[in-house]
Each structure stands twice: as C-alpha cells, then as structure tokens.
C-alpha cells in the first residue's frame, strides 16, 4: 500500500521520500514517507500507513456498532504517536481496515490526492487515462518500439541513421528521436520525432469526433513548433500516429516514400502494406499493455 501511495504522489508530480530518517528526535520513530515539496500551508506532508483489523478483539466492540471505528481509533493512535512531527510538517495517518472502511481523515486525504492526479493527468471515469498517461510503462514502450521500427525501415532502405542524437540543438538541449547521417532531400539530412496522440484524449476528442486523423494533425503542428526552428540545418518530420491508427498526411507520405525505396531494393511492391500492417500490430499490442496496466493499478488500489 505504501508503494502504491508513492506511485500516486508520482502521478501527481509530487516528489517523495520513503521511510525517511532524522525527522524526529526519537530515532526509532519514522513515518512511511513524506513529500519533498509543500503539500499545504507551505509545509510538507508526512504519512504513516496502518491496517487495523476490523474483527480484532481490541476493535470488535467498536466496529460492531459503527463501520470505520477501528480505522478512526488507529488514526487517533497514530496522531498521538507522531504529535512531535506535526509541529514542522502536516501529518496524515492513512488508516484502512482489513475489510475496507477508512476514517474520514484518510478518505479526505485520498480524495485530495486523486484530485491532484486528475489535474495533472486528465484521468476520467471512462478508463482512457492508461492510454495517454505520460508515466505509463506501456506508452513509453510503444514509443520506443515505433521509433525502433522507423530505424529499421531506414536500414532496409540502406540509409544510415542515428537514434536520439545530441548536440543538434545545443542552445536548448532538444534532441529528436533520430536523424539520417546522409542527405535525405535537397542536400539536408532528415530528423524525425515520433508521437502517438490519444484519439480519445480530452484535448483531442472534440477534433477526432468530427474528422478522422485530426489528433495526429494537431500533434504534428505542435511538434513543428517545437523543433521547426531548433533544427535549421535539417529537414524535420513529425511522425504522428494516433493510438487507434490514423496518421497525419505527412507521416503517410513519408511511409510511402521510404517503402518505395525499400521496394526498389527488395523487388517486392507490397512493402507499404507490410509497414502499415506492422505499425498496426504494434499499436494493438501496446494498446493492450496500456489497458492491462491501468486495470492492474485499479486492482492494486482495491487491494
């Protein structure tokens, strides 16, 4: 449970330290964690997790009369135990009974933490958050897999490339996902950056509900603004493919062009079909990963 809380703070962009030492004069006492940045009133938040047993002999007389009474009693004990800590930090006992009930203070804290996560991530009740969360492992793996496949397409066309080059834009430290080492067009090398916008993401759904591929087109425009002036010596191409498949026109044009080069070498006219089919399989594979990861997070929270 403590690990899950740390992950929740991470999703809210709040840095934390687990089981810190030196916070209290009594060296044997230390909470389960605290936030490095202020939580409220300019003070950091420290917390300690406990799971009082609903049916334990010490609580049964309370829980038989009122749900959550064991959690409330455990919270009072934690507050008295860490009273000295409350002078410099906000202390939050996280008390959840083994059968589920929590005390009001814990419920209020969880509501506030979830609200901050929503502010950062845009998560909603429809479960789309796992598809677009920047901290999700599935999204990062999907990006790497697509970029690796783009590099393989260049390799099949006998065009050497460099992945994630540094020093191309030294004044701001930006670097694209890759660039060619030989000229692509008009004596200039090609740099590209892969992005997979969420078709159902809140920022795009008003567009994608009207016309297919508008999320990819909008993401491509944003990438051009980011890298267009940062790479004056190169031609820049945003490779934008939505999680449900549509891509922007320039990405499709690029795939046709690179696959035509591959076809000249291989003698097989179906290279574009193979490429789009492979990209489709990658999207489906990591769509499944993102969904299952989201389900696992919900299961962790329930447990």
N, C-alpha and C positions, 0 to 999 in steps of 0.2 A: 504493500500500500504506500509506503514512504517513497519507493522508486516511482510509483505512478504519480504521486503529488509533485515530485521533482520534474517529471515529464510535462505535467500540466503547467507548472511555472515556466518551463522552457517554451511551451507553445504560446504562452502569453508574453514572451520576450522578457522574462524576469529572471536574472541570474541568481543562482542559489548555491549554498554550500551545505553538504550533508554532514550531519553529526559533527558540528564544529566544536573545537576545544577552546578553553580560555575565556568563554563568555561569562562564566560565573566564578566567584571566589571558591566555591566548593568544587574542587576539581573533578569529583566523581559525578557531578551533575552536568549533563549537557543535553540539549534538545535534539530532536531528529534532524533539524535543519533550520536555516534562516536565509532570508533574501539579502542579497548584497546591495541592491538598490532600495530606496524607501518604498514602503507599502502604503502608508497613510500618515498624515501629520508629520511628514519629514522623518519618520522612524521606520527602521527595518522590521520585518515580521519574522518571528521565530515560532516554530510549531513543534508539537510532540504528538505522536500517534499512539492511540491505545484502543484495544478491543475488549471492553468489558463483556463478560459472558451473561447473556440475558437470563440464563437459568442457574447462575451461580448462587450458592447459599447466601452470600452476603448481599445479593441484589434481589433475590426472588420475591421477598416481601414487597419490594418497591415495584418491580416490573409486573407483578400480578395485578397491581392496581392501576398502573399507568404506563403506556408504551414510551420507551425512551428514558425511563427514570434511571436505569443503570448508567446510560451514557451521561446523563446530567450529573450524577454523583461522581463519576470518574472525571468529568471536566472540572468539577469543584476541587477535587483532589489535586489534579494537575496544576490548576491555578495557584493553589497554596504552595505546592512544591516548587514552582518556578516564580514565586512572587518577587524575588530579588531581580530576576531578569526583566520583569515588566517595567522596572524603573528606566531602563535605557532602550528597550525595544517593545514592540507590540507582541504579546504572547498569545498564541492561538492553540488551545488543546483541540486536537482532532479526535473525537470520540465516536466510534461507530460500534454498536453492539454486534455480537456474533449473528444475531437474527435480523440485523438490518437497521433498526431505529437509530437515529442520531439525536444529539441535543440541539437546541435551537441555535446556539452559537456556531457549532460546526456546520449546520445547514446554511446559515447566513454566509459563512466564510466560503463554502463551496460554490454558492450562488455567485458571489463576487468574483471568485477566481474564474468561473466559467464565463461570466460576463466579459472579463478582460480577454479571455481567449477568443471569444466571438468578435470583439472589437478588432483584434489583430488578424484573425483568420477568415472571418465571414462565415463560420460554420453555421449550419441550419439544421432543422429537424428532418430534412429530406435525405441526409446522408451523403451529400455531394462533397462534403469537406475533404474526405480522404482522397478525392480525385485531384484536388488542387493545392493541398497543404504543402507549403514550401519545406516543411520539416519532415514530410513523409518519406520513408525509405523507398517506396515504390516509385514516386515521382523522380527521385534522383537517379535510381537505377534505369528508369525509362529514358531519361535524358542521355545518360552515358551510352546506353545501347543504341539509340538512334544516331548519336554522334559517331560511334564506332562503325556503324553501317555506312554512314556517309563517307567515312575514310576508306572503307573497303571498296565503295563504288569508284572513288578516285584511283585507288590502287589497281582495280580491274581495267581502268582506262589508261594505265601507265602514267599517271600524274602523281608525282611525289608530294606529300603533304606533311605538315607539322601540326600536331594536336596542341591546343591551348598554348599558343606561342606567347612569350612575354617580351616586353620591350618594344612592342609595335607602337604603343601609345604611352610613352614614358611619363608624360605630364600629368596623367590622371590614373595610371595603373590599370586601365581597362585592357582586357585581352579577350578576343573572340574564342570560339570553340575550336577553330582550326584555320589554316591558310595553306594555299598551294605554294610550292617552292619554285615553280616555273610560271611564266606568264599565262594567264587564262584568256584574256582578251585585251586588245589594244596595248600590249606590252605591260600590262599590270597584272599582278597576282590577285587571286581571289581569296577573300576572307569570309568566313561564314559563322553564324551563331544559331544554334538550334533552340527553339522554344516550342512547348506544347501547351497552348492555352486551353482552358477548360470550356468546352462547348456550353456547359450548364452553369458555369461560374456566374455569380451575381453581377459582376462587372460586364459580362458579355451576353447574358441571356436575353436582354432586350434587343440585341442585334441578331443573334442566331435564331430567335423565334420568328424573325421576318425573312431572313435570307441565309442560305447555307454558306458557310465559309467566312462570314463577316468577323468572327472572333480571330481567325488566322490573319485576315487582312489588317485588323486593328493592331494585333500584336506585331505584325511586320512593320507597320508605321512607327510603333514605339521603338522597335529595335533600330530602325533607320535613324531616328532622332538621337538614340544613344550612341551609335557607332558611326553614323554618317560622316561627321566632321572629325572624329577621333582617328580615322584611318585614311588620311588624304592620299597616301601613296598606293592604296589598294582599292580594288573594287569590292564592295561589301554586299553580301547576300544574306538576308534573314531567312532561315529555313523554318517556316511556321506550319505546323501540322496539328490540328485540333485533336483532342483525346478521342473523339468519335469519328475521326477520319478525314474531314475536309481540310484542304490546304489552300494557301493563298496562291494567286496566279503565277507569281514569280518563282515560287517553290516548284510548282508543277512544270513550269518552263525549264527550270534548271534540271529537274529529273529527266525530262525528255532529251535535253541536250547531252547530259552525261551518259545516259543509256544508249543514245545514238552512237557516241564514241565507243562504248563498250561493244555494241553490235558490230561495228566495223572490224574490231579485233577478233571477236568470237565467231562472227558469221551467223549469229542467231538473232533474228528480228524480234524476239519476244523478251528482250532484256527489260524493257519498261514494264511489261506485265509482271516479270519476276520481282522487280524492285518494289512496285506498288503492293504486290502481294506480301512481300517480306515485311514491309513497313506496317501493313495492316495486321499481320500476325504479332508484330512487336507491340502495337498499340493494345490489341486484345489481351495479350499476355500480361502486360503491366497494368492494364485496367483491372484485371482480376487481382493482381497483387495489391493495388491500392484499396480495393473494396474489402478484401480479406483483412488487410492491416487495420482498416477502420473498424471492422467487426471485432477484431482481437482487442483493440483499445477499449471498445464498449464492454467486452467481456471482462477485461481487467478491472474496469470501474465497478462492474456488478459484483465482482469477487472481492 
